[in-house]
Amino acid sequence: MTETAIELVGVTKRFGSLTAVDDLSLQVELGEIFGLLGPNGSGKTTIINMISGLSRQVPAVSRCWASIC
């Protein structure tokens, strides 16, 4: 059985009227390597900031394994 390291379910982030991330769901297993790809302005940095706790998101399910976050 694998252990979930990072899990986001239905996460949305807005800056005023701009929706930077809309209804994102992501699951990364412990030991798994993942990357975020996308053009400029697609929300990559915003997603990392939400995972690390530097930015708040609209209430949703968000879990991060204690020793990596």
mmCIF file as gemmi writes it, N, C-alpha and C atoms, coordinates in Angstrom:
data_model
loop_
_atom_site.group_PDB
_atom_site.id
_atom_site.type_symbol
_atom_site.label_atom_id
_atom_site.label_alt_id
_atom_site.label_comp_id
_atom_site.label_asym_id
_atom_site.label_entity_id
_atom_site.label_seq_id
_atom_site.pdbx_PDB_ins_code
_atom_site.Cartn_x
_atom_site.Cartn_y
_atom_site.Cartn_z
_atom_site.occupancy
_atom_site.B_iso_or_equiv
_atom_site.pdbx_formal_charge
_atom_site.auth_seq_id
_atom_site.auth_asym_id
_atom_site.pdbx_PDB_model_num
ATOM 1 N N . MET Axp A 1 ? 0.839 -1.181 0 1 0 ? 1 A 1
ATOM 2 C CA . MET Axp A 1 ? 0 0 0 1 0 ? 1 A 1
ATOM 3 C C . MET Axp A 1 ? 0.882 1.241 0 1 0 ? 1 A 1
ATOM 4 N N . THR Axp A 2 ? 0.571 2.186 -0.855 1 0 ? 2 A 1
ATOM 5 C CA . THR Axp A 2 ? 1.353 3.415 -0.934 1 0 ? 2 A 1
ATOM 6 C C . THR Axp A 2 ? 0.815 4.447 0.046 1 0 ? 2 A 1
ATOM 7 N N . GLU Axp A 3 ? 1.696 5.368 0.427 1 0 ? 3 A 1
ATOM 8 C CA . GLU Axp A 3 ? 1.321 6.428 1.356 1 0 ? 3 A 1
ATOM 9 C C . GLU Axp A 3 ? 1.291 7.754 0.604 1 0 ? 3 A 1
ATOM 10 N N . THR Axp A 4 ? 0.237 8.51 0.78 1 0 ? 4 A 1
ATOM 11 C CA . THR Axp A 4 ? 0.094 9.79 0.104 1 0 ? 4 A 1
ATOM 12 C C . THR Axp A 4 ? 0.948 10.84 0.79 1 0 ? 4 A 1
ATOM 13 N N . ALA Axp A 5 ? 1.792 11.526 0.006 1 0 ? 5 A 1
ATOM 14 C CA . ALA Axp A 5 ? 2.643 12.593 0.535 1 0 ? 5 A 1
ATOM 15 C C . ALA Axp A 5 ? 1.958 13.947 0.407 1 0 ? 5 A 1
ATOM 16 N N . ILE Axp A 6 ? 1.327 14.191 -0.721 1 0 ? 6 A 1
ATOM 17 C CA . ILE Axp A 6 ? 0.63 15.458 -0.972 1 0 ? 6 A 1
ATOM 18 C C . ILE Axp A 6 ? -0.712 15.138 -1.618 1 0 ? 6 A 1
ATOM 19 N N . GLU Axp A 7 ? -1.755 15.77 -1.117 1 0 ? 7 A 1
ATOM 20 C CA . GLU Axp A 7 ? -3.073 15.584 -1.719 1 0 ? 7 A 1
ATOM 21 C C . GLU Axp A 7 ? -3.826 16.906 -1.709 1 0 ? 7 A 1
ATOM 22 N N . LEU Axp A 8 ? -4.297 17.291 -2.865 1 0 ? 8 A 1
ATOM 23 C CA . LEU Axp A 8 ? -5.155 18.462 -3.023 1 0 ? 8 A 1
ATOM 24 C C . LEU Axp A 8 ? -6.421 17.997 -3.732 1 0 ? 8 A 1
ATOM 25 N N . VAL Axp A 9 ? -7.57 18.408 -3.247 1 0 ? 9 A 1
ATOM 26 C CA . VAL Axp A 9 ? -8.836 18.024 -3.869 1 0 ? 9 A 1
ATOM 27 C C . VAL Axp A 9 ? -9.708 19.265 -4.007 1 0 ? 9 A 1
ATOM 28 N N . GLY Axp A 10 ? -10.019 19.622 -5.233 1 0 ? 10 A 1
ATOM 29 C CA . GLY Axp A 10 ? -10.925 20.731 -5.504 1 0 ? 10 A 1
ATOM 30 C C . GLY Axp A 10 ? -10.409 22.09 -5.081 1 0 ? 10 A 1
ATOM 31 N N . VAL Axp A 11 ? -9.107 22.321 -5.227 1 0 ? 11 A 1
ATOM 32 C CA . VAL Axp A 11 ? -8.486 23.568 -4.771 1 0 ? 11 A 1
ATOM 33 C C . VAL Axp A 11 ? -8.642 24.673 -5.821 1 0 ? 11 A 1
ATOM 34 N N . THR Axp A 12 ? -9.034 25.854 -5.362 1 0 ? 12 A 1
ATOM 35 C CA . THR Axp A 12 ? -9.172 27.03 -6.218 1 0 ? 12 A 1
ATOM 36 C C . THR Axp A 12 ? -8.449 28.194 -5.571 1 0 ? 12 A 1
ATOM 37 N N . LYS Axp A 13 ? -7.77 29.011 -6.381 1 0 ? 13 A 1
ATOM 38 C CA . LYS Axp A 13 ? -7.094 30.21 -5.884 1 0 ? 13 A 1
ATOM 39 C C . LYS Axp A 13 ? -7.435 31.363 -6.804 1 0 ? 13 A 1
ATOM 40 N N . ARG Axp A 14 ? -7.899 32.456 -6.202 1 0 ? 14 A 1
ATOM 41 C CA . ARG Axp A 14 ? -8.245 33.658 -6.965 1 0 ? 14 A 1
ATOM 42 C C . ARG Axp A 14 ? -7.449 34.84 -6.447 1 0 ? 14 A 1
ATOM 43 N N . PHE Axp A 15 ? -7.086 35.72 -7.354 1 0 ? 15 A 1
ATOM 44 C CA . PHE Axp A 15 ? -6.48 37.005 -7.029 1 0 ? 15 A 1
ATOM 45 C C . PHE Axp A 15 ? -7.445 38.06 -7.567 1 0 ? 15 A 1
ATOM 46 N N . GLY Axp A 16 ? -8.305 38.572 -6.697 1 0 ? 16 A 1
ATOM 47 C CA . GLY Axp A 16 ? -9.348 39.485 -7.16 1 0 ? 16 A 1
ATOM 48 C C . GLY Axp A 16 ? -10.291 38.754 -8.101 1 0 ? 16 A 1
ATOM 49 N N . SER Axp A 17 ? -10.451 39.267 -9.309 1 0 ? 17 A 1
ATOM 50 C CA . SER Axp A 17 ? -11.338 38.626 -10.283 1 0 ? 17 A 1
ATOM 51 C C . SER Axp A 17 ? -10.619 37.582 -11.141 1 0 ? 17 A 1
ATOM 52 N N . LEU Axp A 18 ? -9.296 37.448 -10.985 1 0 ? 18 A 1
ATOM 53 C CA . LEU Axp A 18 ? -8.511 36.48 -11.759 1 0 ? 18 A 1
ATOM 54 C C . LEU Axp A 18 ? -8.461 35.139 -11.034 1 0 ? 18 A 1
ATOM 55 N N . THR Axp A 19 ? -8.905 34.083 -11.702 1 0 ? 19 A 1
ATOM 56 C CA . THR Axp A 19 ? -8.8 32.735 -11.152 1 0 ? 19 A 1
ATOM 57 C C . THR Axp A 19 ? -7.49 32.131 -11.639 1 0 ? 19 A 1
ATOM 58 N N . ALA Axp A 20 ? -6.534 31.952 -10.712 1 0 ? 20 A 1
ATOM 59 C CA . ALA Axp A 20 ? -5.215 31.427 -11.068 1 0 ? 20 A 1
ATOM 60 C C . ALA Axp A 20 ? -5.215 29.903 -11.116 1 0 ? 20 A 1
ATOM 61 N N . VAL Axp A 21 ? -5.944 29.272 -10.209 1 0 ? 21 A 1
ATOM 62 C CA . VAL Axp A 21 ? -6.06 27.81 -10.152 1 0 ? 21 A 1
ATOM 63 C C . VAL Axp A 21 ? -7.532 27.508 -9.921 1 0 ? 21 A 1
ATOM 64 N N . ASP Axp A 22 ? -8.09 26.615 -10.731 1 0 ? 22 A 1
ATOM 65 C CA . ASP Axp A 22 ? -9.525 26.34 -10.652 1 0 ? 22 A 1
ATOM 66 C C . ASP Axp A 22 ? -9.784 24.849 -10.486 1 0 ? 22 A 1
ATOM 67 N N . ASP Axp A 23 ? -10.287 24.461 -9.323 1 0 ? 23 A 1
ATOM 68 C CA . ASP Axp A 23 ? -10.727 23.09 -9.046 1 0 ? 23 A 1
ATOM 69 C C . ASP Axp A 23 ? -9.619 22.059 -9.295 1 0 ? 23 A 1
ATOM 70 N N . LEU Axp A 24 ? -8.434 22.312 -8.755 1 0 ? 24 A 1
ATOM 71 C CA . LEU Axp A 24 ? -7.288 21.419 -8.929 1 0 ? 24 A 1
ATOM 72 C C . LEU Axp A 24 ? -7.37 20.242 -7.975 1 0 ? 24 A 1
ATOM 73 N N . SER Axp A 25 ? -7.159 19.05 -8.495 1 0 ? 25 A 1
ATOM 74 C CA . SER Axp A 25 ? -6.999 17.852 -7.676 1 0 ? 25 A 1
ATOM 75 C C . SER Axp A 25 ? -5.669 17.222 -8.052 1 0 ? 25 A 1
ATOM 76 N N . LEU Axp A 26 ? -4.885 16.861 -7.034 1 0 ? 26 A 1
ATOM 77 C CA . LEU Axp A 26 ? -3.535 16.335 -7.243 1 0 ? 26 A 1
ATOM 78 C C . LEU Axp A 26 ? -3.214 15.374 -6.119 1 0 ? 26 A 1
ATOM 79 N N . GLN Axp A 27 ? -2.618 14.227 -6.454 1 0 ? 27 A 1
ATOM 80 C CA . GLN Axp A 27 ? -2.175 13.285 -5.433 1 0 ? 27 A 1
ATOM 81 C C . GLN Axp A 27 ? -0.779 12.817 -5.804 1 0 ? 27 A 1
ATOM 82 N N . VAL Axp A 28 ? 0.152 12.954 -4.86 1 0 ? 28 A 1
ATOM 83 C CA . VAL Axp A 28 ? 1.53 12.516 -5.044 1 0 ? 28 A 1
ATOM 84 C C . VAL Axp A 28 ? 1.842 11.525 -3.934 1 0 ? 28 A 1
ATOM 85 N N . GLU Axp A 29 ? 2.309 10.35 -4.317 1 0 ? 29 A 1
ATOM 86 C CA . GLU Axp A 29 ? 2.638 9.319 -3.339 1 0 ? 29 A 1
ATOM 87 C C . GLU Axp A 29 ? 4.033 9.557 -2.768 1 0 ? 29 A 1
ATOM 88 N N . LEU Axp A 30 ? 4.262 9.096 -1.547 1 0 ? 30 A 1
ATOM 89 C CA . LEU Axp A 30 ? 5.556 9.208 -0.893 1 0 ? 30 A 1
ATOM 90 C C . LEU Axp A 30 ? 6.626 8.525 -1.75 1 0 ? 30 A 1
ATOM 91 N N . GLY Axp A 31 ? 7.719 9.225 -2.034 1 0 ? 31 A 1
ATOM 92 C CA . GLY Axp A 31 ? 8.802 8.7 -2.855 1 0 ? 31 A 1
ATOM 93 C C . GLY Axp A 31 ? 8.636 8.963 -4.342 1 0 ? 31 A 1
ATOM 94 N N . GLU Axp A 32 ? 7.489 9.442 -4.746 1 0 ? 32 A 1
ATOM 95 C CA . GLU Axp A 32 ? 7.209 9.728 -6.154 1 0 ? 32 A 1
ATOM 96 C C . GLU Axp A 32 ? 7.792 11.092 -6.528 1 0 ? 32 A 1
ATOM 97 N N . ILE Axp A 33 ? 8.271 11.206 -7.744 1 0 ? 33 A 1
ATOM 98 C CA . ILE Axp A 33 ? 8.776 12.473 -8.272 1 0 ? 33 A 1
ATOM 99 C C . ILE Axp A 33 ? 7.734 13.013 -9.247 1 0 ? 33 A 1
ATOM 100 N N . PHE Axp A 34 ? 7.397 14.296 -9.106 1 0 ? 34 A 1
ATOM 101 C CA . PHE Axp A 34 ? 6.425 14.886 -10.018 1 0 ? 34 A 1
ATOM 102 C C . PHE Axp A 34 ? 6.9 16.263 -10.445 1 0 ? 34 A 1
ATOM 103 N N . GLY Axp A 35 ? 6.361 16.742 -11.533 1 0 ? 35 A 1
ATOM 104 C CA . GLY Axp A 35 ? 6.703 18.076 -12.026 1 0 ? 35 A 1
ATOM 105 C C . GLY Axp A 35 ? 5.448 18.794 -12.482 1 0 ? 35 A 1
ATOM 106 N N . LEU Axp A 36 ? 5.528 20.101 -12.498 1 0 ? 36 A 1
ATOM 107 C CA . LEU Axp A 36 ? 4.433 20.931 -12.998 1 0 ? 36 A 1
ATOM 108 C C . LEU Axp A 36 ? 4.902 21.611 -14.27 1 0 ? 36 A 1
ATOM 109 N N . LEU Axp A 37 ? 4.194 21.4 -15.347 1 0 ? 37 A 1
ATOM 110 C CA . LEU Axp A 37 ? 4.531 21.999 -16.63 1 0 ? 37 A 1
ATOM 111 C C . LEU Axp A 37 ? 3.38 22.87 -17.103 1 0 ? 37 A 1
ATOM 112 N N . GLY Axp A 38 ? 3.718 23.984 -17.705 1 0 ? 38 A 1
ATOM 113 C CA . GLY Axp A 38 ? 2.687 24.855 -18.259 1 0 ? 38 A 1
ATOM 114 C C . GLY Axp A 38 ? 3.29 26.17 -18.694 1 0 ? 38 A 1
ATOM 115 N N . PRO Axp A 39 ? 2.558 26.914 -19.498 1 0 ? 39 A 1
ATOM 116 C CA . PRO Axp A 39 ? 3.059 28.205 -19.981 1 0 ? 39 A 1
ATOM 117 C C . PRO Axp A 39 ? 3.087 29.245 -18.865 1 0 ? 39 A 1
ATOM 118 N N . ASN Axp A 40 ? 3.71 30.38 -19.155 1 0 ? 40 A 1
ATOM 119 C CA . ASN Axp A 40 ? 3.734 31.493 -18.2 1 0 ? 40 A 1
ATOM 120 C C . ASN Axp A 40 ? 2.313 31.855 -17.798 1 0 ? 40 A 1
ATOM 121 N N . GLY Axp A 41 ? 2.127 32.11 -16.508 1 0 ? 41 A 1
ATOM 122 C CA . GLY Axp A 41 ? 0.821 32.535 -16.02 1 0 ? 41 A 1
ATOM 123 C C . GLY Axp A 41 ? -0.2 31.428 -15.849 1 0 ? 41 A 1
ATOM 124 N N . SER Axp A 42 ? 0.241 30.167 -15.896 1 0 ? 42 A 1
ATOM 125 C CA . SER Axp A 42 ? -0.717 29.059 -15.806 1 0 ? 42 A 1
ATOM 126 C C . SER Axp A 42 ? -0.984 28.591 -14.375 1 0 ? 42 A 1
ATOM 127 N N . GLY Axp A 43 ? -0.27 29.148 -13.383 1 0 ? 43 A 1
ATOM 128 C CA . GLY Axp A 43 ? -0.552 28.81 -11.988 1 0 ? 43 A 1
ATOM 129 C C . GLY Axp A 43 ? 0.445 27.888 -11.315 1 0 ? 43 A 1
ATOM 130 N N . LYS Axp A 44 ? 1.568 27.591 -11.963 1 0 ? 44 A 1
ATOM 131 C CA . LYS Axp A 44 ? 2.558 26.666 -11.387 1 0 ? 44 A 1
ATOM 132 C C . LYS Axp A 44 ? 3.091 27.154 -10.043 1 0 ? 44 A 1
ATOM 133 N N . THR Axp A 45 ? 3.537 28.384 -9.981 1 0 ? 45 A 1
ATOM 134 C CA . THR Axp A 45 ? 4.079 28.941 -8.739 1 0 ? 45 A 1
ATOM 135 C C . THR Axp A 45 ? 2.991 29.035 -7.683 1 0 ? 45 A 1
ATOM 136 N N . THR Axp A 46 ? 1.797 29.388 -8.076 1 0 ? 46 A 1
ATOM 137 C CA . THR Axp A 46 ? 0.675 29.467 -7.139 1 0 ? 46 A 1
ATOM 138 C C . THR Axp A 46 ? 0.406 28.105 -6.511 1 0 ? 46 A 1
ATOM 139 N N . ILE Axp A 47 ? 0.454 27.041 -7.297 1 0 ? 47 A 1
ATOM 140 C CA . ILE Axp A 47 ? 0.238 25.684 -6.783 1 0 ? 47 A 1
ATOM 141 C C . ILE Axp A 47 ? 1.315 25.325 -5.76 1 0 ? 47 A 1
ATOM 142 N N . ILE Axp A 48 ? 2.576 25.582 -6.08 1 0 ? 48 A 1
ATOM 143 C CA . ILE Axp A 48 ? 3.667 25.289 -5.143 1 0 ? 48 A 1
ATOM 144 C C . ILE Axp A 48 ? 3.504 26.113 -3.873 1 0 ? 48 A 1
ATOM 145 N N . ASN Axp A 49 ? 3.114 27.363 -3.999 1 0 ? 49 A 1
ATOM 146 C CA . ASN Axp A 49 ? 2.899 28.205 -2.816 1 0 ? 49 A 1
ATOM 147 C C . ASN Axp A 49 ? 1.753 27.682 -1.948 1 0 ? 49 A 1
ATOM 148 N N . MET Axp A 50 ? 0.715 27.145 -2.555 1 0 ? 50 A 1
ATOM 149 C CA . MET Axp A 50 ? -0.388 26.573 -1.783 1 0 ? 50 A 1
ATOM 150 C C . MET Axp A 50 ? 0.05 25.299 -1.07 1 0 ? 50 A 1
ATOM 151 N N . ILE Axp A 51 ? 0.814 24.444 -1.751 1 0 ? 51 A 1
ATOM 152 C CA . ILE Axp A 51 ? 1.298 23.209 -1.129 1 0 ? 51 A 1
ATOM 153 C C . ILE Axp A 51 ? 2.197 23.523 0.061 1 0 ? 51 A 1
ATOM 154 N N . SER Axp A 52 ? 3.06 24.52 -0.091 1 0 ? 52 A 1
ATOM 155 C CA . SER Axp A 52 ? 4.018 24.859 0.968 1 0 ? 52 A 1
ATOM 156 C C . SER Axp A 52 ? 3.402 25.685 2.089 1 0 ? 52 A 1
ATOM 157 N N . GLY Axp A 53 ? 2.176 26.158 1.891 1 0 ? 53 A 1
ATOM 158 C CA . GLY Axp A 53 ? 1.511 26.953 2.916 1 0 ? 53 A 1
ATOM 159 C C . GLY Axp A 53 ? 1.777 28.439 2.818 1 0 ? 53 A 1
ATOM 160 N N . LEU Axp A 54 ? 2.485 28.882 1.784 1 0 ? 54 A 1
ATOM 161 C CA . LEU Axp A 54 ? 2.763 30.304 1.608 1 0 ? 54 A 1
ATOM 162 C C . LEU Axp A 54 ? 1.552 31.082 1.102 1 0 ? 54 A 1
ATOM 163 N N . SER Axp A 55 ? 0.584 30.361 0.562 1 0 ? 55 A 1
ATOM 164 C CA . SER Axp A 55 ? -0.611 31.002 0.013 1 0 ? 55 A 1
ATOM 165 C C . SER Axp A 55 ? -1.833 30.186 0.424 1 0 ? 55 A 1
ATOM 166 N N . ARG Axp A 56 ? -2.905 30.855 0.791 1 0 ? 56 A 1
ATOM 167 C CA . ARG Axp A 56 ? -4.145 30.163 1.153 1 0 ? 56 A 1
ATOM 168 C C . ARG Axp A 56 ? -4.994 29.929 -0.087 1 0 ? 56 A 1
ATOM 169 N N . GLN Axp A 57 ? -5.78 28.868 -0.037 1 0 ? 57 A 1
ATOM 170 C CA . GLN Axp A 57 ? -6.681 28.559 -1.14 1 0 ? 57 A 1
ATOM 171 C C . GLN Axp A 57 ? -8.11 28.558 -0.635 1 0 ? 57 A 1
ATOM 172 N N . VAL Axp A 58 ? -9.049 28.547 -1.574 1 0 ? 58 A 1
ATOM 173 C CA . VAL Axp A 58 ? -10.453 28.397 -1.211 1 0 ? 58 A 1
ATOM 174 C C . VAL Axp A 58 ? -10.572 27.067 -0.472 1 0 ? 58 A 1
ATOM 175 N N . PRO Axp A 59 ? -11.355 27.006 0.616 1 0 ? 59 A 1
ATOM 176 C CA . PRO Axp A 59 ? -11.433 25.764 1.401 1 0 ? 59 A 1
ATOM 177 C C . PRO Axp A 59 ? -11.653 24.537 0.531 1 0 ? 59 A 1
ATOM 178 N N . ALA Axp A 60 ? -10.818 23.563 0.742 1 0 ? 60 A 1
ATOM 179 C CA . ALA Axp A 60 ? -10.866 22.288 0.033 1 0 ? 60 A 1
ATOM 180 C C . ALA Axp A 60 ? -10.047 21.306 0.851 1 0 ? 60 A 1
ATOM 181 N N . VAL Axp A 61 ? -9.953 20.086 0.392 1 0 ? 61 A 1
ATOM 182 C CA . VAL Axp A 61 ? -9.128 19.098 1.077 1 0 ? 61 A 1
ATOM 183 C C . VAL Axp A 61 ? -7.681 19.333 0.682 1 0 ? 61 A 1
ATOM 184 N N . SER Axp A 62 ? -6.818 19.453 1.664 1 0 ? 62 A 1
ATOM 185 C CA . SER Axp A 62 ? -5.401 19.69 1.413 1 0 ? 62 A 1
ATOM 186 C C . SER Axp A 62 ? -4.602 18.985 2.495 1 0 ? 62 A 1
ATOM 187 N N . ARG Axp A 63 ? -3.75 18.033 2.096 1 0 ? 63 A 1
ATOM 188 C CA . ARG Axp A 63 ? -2.93 17.298 3.058 1 0 ? 63 A 1
ATOM 189 C C . ARG Axp A 63 ? -1.493 17.255 2.559 1 0 ? 63 A 1
ATOM 190 N N . CYS Axp A 64 ? -0.576 17.351 3.497 1 0 ? 64 A 1
ATOM 191 C CA . CYS Axp A 64 ? 0.834 17.263 3.156 1 0 ? 64 A 1
ATOM 192 C C . CYS Axp A 64 ? 1.543 16.505 4.266 1 0 ? 64 A 1
ATOM 193 N N . TRP Axp A 65 ? 2.282 15.474 3.904 1 0 ? 65 A 1
ATOM 194 C CA . TRP Axp A 65 ? 3.002 14.641 4.865 1 0 ? 65 A 1
ATOM 195 C C . TRP Axp A 65 ? 3.976 15.507 5.648 1 0 ? 65 A 1
ATOM 196 N N . ALA Axp A 66 ? 3.963 15.437 6.955 1 0 ? 66 A 1
ATOM 197 C CA . ALA Axp A 66 ? 4.661 16.374 7.846 1 0 ? 66 A 1
ATOM 198 C C . ALA Axp A 66 ? 6.146 16.555 7.551 1 0 ? 66 A 1
ATOM 199 N N . SER Axp A 67 ? 6.868 15.517 7.209 1 0 ? 67 A 1
ATOM 200 C CA . SER Axp A 67 ? 8.317 15.664 7.056 1 0 ? 67 A 1
ATOM 201 C C . SER Axp A 67 ? 8.738 16.27 5.726 1 0 ? 67 A 1
ATOM 202 N N . ILE Axp A 68 ? 7.792 16.489 4.79 1 0 ? 68 A 1
ATOM 203 C CA . ILE Axp A 68 ? 8.181 17.112 3.523 1 0 ? 68 A 1
ATOM 204 C C . ILE Axp A 68 ? 7.634 18.517 3.371 1 0 ? 68 A 1
ATOM 205 N N . CYS Axp A 69 ? 6.702 18.93 4.218 1 0 ? 69 A 1
ATOM 206 C CA . CYS Axp A 69 ? 6.102 20.269 4.088 1 0 ? 69 A 1
ATOM 207 C C . CYS Axp A 69 ? 6.346 21.095 5.326 1 0 ? 69 A 1
